[in-house]
Amino acid sequence: MKFYLSLIFVLFLTLQMSAQNWELGLNGGIANYQGDIVEPTYDIGNAQLAYGIFLQKNFSHQLGLRLGFNGGTLAADDRDYDRFSNGETIDPIDFETNFGQLHLRVDYNLMSKYQKYHDSDGNAIPENLVSEGETALYDKDGQLVGEDESKVRGWSPYVFAGPSITFLNSNMREDDISGLENYPIEQEEEIPGSAFSFMFGAGINFFLSEEIKLGVEANAVAPFTDYLDGVSEVRNSGDNDFMTMVLLKLSYAIQNNKNNMQQ
């Protein structure tokens, strides 16, 4: 994991040295686990703290490529579910463990950052000219827009997807899980220290100014492993575990040359 964190730092430093239309941000919120120790599939009561940092290259006001790292805690307890009140006699298991996630994803705003403007003849003006502030702008009603008036739209929904690597504690059974004493753990595979994953989700961006953006998003992570909770064979071994996050983010745009930001 230290190798991947070092790689993130080097990439961030390299990208920052040539920063142009980049976005640096932080996020925080909750992470939730779905897997063998949860019934039903999703339980908001298992939500734990999540956090992250990211750097995003914006190719336009709608399309961006993000490199980010999220971390947090996952937890669940057999005792929280009805299977112990319906006559079943399984021995309860509970776990609480930390995770990390490195991701590279494509973000797409469904609406542009800037409102639509026209010239005096009614022709649409490209967004890069809107952002320069040196062109006379007319709204849809043909009214001249004041120089000091905000040109930013205000908000936009967005979607995203991309590959990721989920980092796990390979010693989870010794460090983070209780209740395994009566189970044949020798049947279980070793817990992987990392697993290839896929992230996807959606959110809303709020453009507070030319540089500052506030947003909220919900994402889902499919890690292609059944060992987010450290067990598989002693529960439902047929399905892989799953993880979701709801995050509030705040970012700052680094734009050395706004003229390079095309529509």
N, C-alpha and C positions, 0 to 999 in steps of 0.2 A: 504493500500500500504506500510505503514511503516513496518508492520509485514513481508511482503515478502522481503523487502530490508534487514531487520534484519536477515531473514533466509538465504539470499544470503551471507551475511557477515559471519555468523556462519559456513556455509558450506565451504566457501572459506578458512576460518581459519583452520577448521578441516582437509580439504584436504591438505592444505599447510604444516601442521605439519608432514605429512607422504609423502611429495612430492617426487615423483619418476616418471620420464617421464611425467611431466606435462607441460602445455603450457599456459602462461599468456599473454593476449593481449588486445589491444584497437582497436576500429574501428570508422570510421566517414564517413558520406556521405549524401545521400538524402533519404527522405521518401515521398511516394506519395499515395494519397487516391483515391479509386474508389467507387462511390456510387451514392446516389440520386441526388446530386447537380452537378454531372459531366456529360457532354455530349461532345464528345463520351465517351466510357467507360474509356479510359486512356488518360490523358492530362499531358504531361511533364511540362507544365507551372505551375502546382500546386505543384511542388517539393519543399520540405521544409527540414530544417536541421535535421539530425539524428546522433546519436552517440551511443557508447556502450562499454561494458567491458565483458571479458569472461575468464573462466578457463577451460582448456580441458585436459582430461586424454587420453593419447595416448597408446593404447594397442599394436600397432605396428606402423610402419612408414606409414601405409595406413589407419588404423581404429582408430577413436577417439570418445570420448563421451564428449560433451561440455555443460557446464552450463553457461548461459550468460544473460545479461540484456541490452536491447536496449531502447532508449528513443528518443523523438523528437517532432516534430510539424506536424499536419495535417491541411490543409486549402483548401477551394474552394469557388467560388462565382458564383451564377446564372448569373450575368451580363456578364460573359465571353463567353456565348454560344449563338448560333443562334436562340434559341427559342424566343428571344425578337425581332427578325427582321422578323419573319414570321407570325405576327399577333396575337400570343398568348398574353394573358393579365395576366399571373400569377404574383404574387408579388415576387420579388427576395429575396432570402435567401443567406447569406454568413456566414461562420464560420472559426475560427482559434482556435485550441485547442491542448493541450499537451497530449502525451500518453506515456505509459511505457509498456515494454514487457519482461517478464521472460520466458526463454525457456530452454529446455533440448533436445538436438538433437544429432543424430549420424552423424559424418562426415566420408566420405570415399574418399581417394585419388585414382583416377583411375590408377595412376602410382606411383611407390615407390619413396621415397626420394632419395635412392641411385641408382647409375648405376649398371648394372649387371657385375659381375666379375667372373673369373674362376681361378682354381689352375693350376699348370703346366701340369696336365694331362687333362685339359679341363673340369673338373667337376665344376658345379656352386657352388659358395661360399655363404653361408647364410648371410643375411644383418647384423646380429649382429656381425659377424666376420669382415665384411667390415668396420663397424663403429669403431671397436676396434683399427684398424690401426696396428695390430701386425702380420698379415698374408700376405704373398706374394700374390699379386693380378696380374692377367693377363687379358688384355682386349680381345674382341672378335677376334682380329687378332693374339692373342698369344703373344703380347708384354707386357713385365713387366712394371707395373705401378709404377711410382716414389712415394716415401713415402710422399713427400710434395704436390703431385698432389691432387686437390680437388676430392673427391669421390661422392659428391652430384650431383644428376641428373640436378638440375637447376629449374625445374618447373613441375607441375602436375595439370591437371584439377581435380576437386572434386565435389561431390554431397552431399546433406545433407537433413535431414528431422527429425521432432520431434514435440512433443506437446509443447504448450506455454500458458501463461496467459497474456491477453492484459488488461492493466489498463486504465480506462477512467475517465474523470471528470464527476461525477454524477450530478453536477450542471451546466453542459455545457449550457443549455438553458438560464440560467440567466447570465452566465459569458462570453460565447464564441460565441454566435450566434446572428446575427442581422436579422430582417425582419420577425419575427414570429407573429407580432401584429395582422395580418389579417387572421391567420390560427386557426383552432379549435384544439389547443394544448391539450385540455382535452381528445382527442381521443388517444393521444400518451401514450405509456407505460413509466414507469420511466427508466431513463438511468442507465444501470448497472455500478457499480464501477469497475467491472472486468468481463471478458468473456473468457471462454475456447477457445483456438485457435489452429491452426495447421500451422507449418512453413515448407516450403520446398524451395529448390533452388539449385544453382550451382555456381561454381567460379573457379578461377585459383590460385594456390599457387606458389610463387617464393621463392626457398630456397636460401637465401643470404649467409648463413653459416650454420654450424652445429646447432647453437642456434637460429638464427634470420630468421623469415619468413615474407614475404610481400605477401599480397593477395588482390584480388578484387572479390566480389561476388554479386549476385543478388538473393534476396529472395522474396517470396510471403507469406503473412500471411492471413489465412482465420479465422476471429475471431468468427464466428457463432453468429453474432449479426448484426442487421440493424441500429445500433446506433453509429457508429464511428463518424457520423456527427450530432448526436443528434436528427435526425428526421427520420420518417419512413412512417407513414400514410399520411402525407401531400405531399409525393412524391411517389416513386415507392416502395411500401411495400412488393412486391413479392420476392425481392432478397436481400440477405445480403450484407453488405458493404465488401470492400476488401482493403488490404494495401500491398504495395510493398516497398522494400528498395534496394538501390545500395550502397555498403559500401566498403571502402578501409580499410584494417586491417593490423596491425603490431603486431607480437607476439614474445615472447622469450621463448625458451624451457628450462625447469628445469629438468635436467636429472642426478640424483644422481648416477645411476648405469646403464650405457648404455648396459651392458650385458643382462639386463632384457628385452630389446626391441627386440622382435623376429620378424621374417618376417611374 
